[in-house]
C-alpha cells in the first residue's frame, strides 16, 4: 500500500458520520418520568438510503453514536433473549 493510500484510509476511518438535524428522538425513560435524566435517546434514519440508528445521552446530545439497523435489531434480539443479563447482576432494582 502506498503512503497516499494509507493516509486516505486513515482519513476515512476517522470520518464522523453526518447526523441529520431533523431526527425524531425517542427517550428511553419511564413514560411518566419528568426528571431530565440523563437518559438514552434513540432515533432511526429515514429514507431508503439511511439505515442508520442514532444513539445519544440527554446530558451530552452532541455526542451521537451510530450503528446500522441490522446491528441494532441483533442487539435488541440479544436483550430479549437475556444475552446481556450478566451486566446487571447485583444492580439494585433489577
C-alpha positions, 0 to 999 in steps of 0.5 A: 500500500502506498503512503497516499493510500494509507493516509486516505484510509486513515482519513476515512476511518476517522470520518464522523458520520453526518447526523441529520438535524431533523431526527425524531428522538425517542427517550428511553425513560419511564413514560411518566418520568419528568426528571431530565435524566440523563437518559438514552435517546434513540432515533432511526434514519429515514429514507431508503438510503439511511439505515442508520440508528442514532444513539445519544445521552440527554446530558451530552446530545452532541455526542451521537453514536451510530450503528446500522439497523441490522446491528441494532435489531441483533442487539435488541434480539440479544436483550430479549433473549437475556444475552446481556443479563450478566451486566446487571447482576447485583444492580439494585432494582433489577 
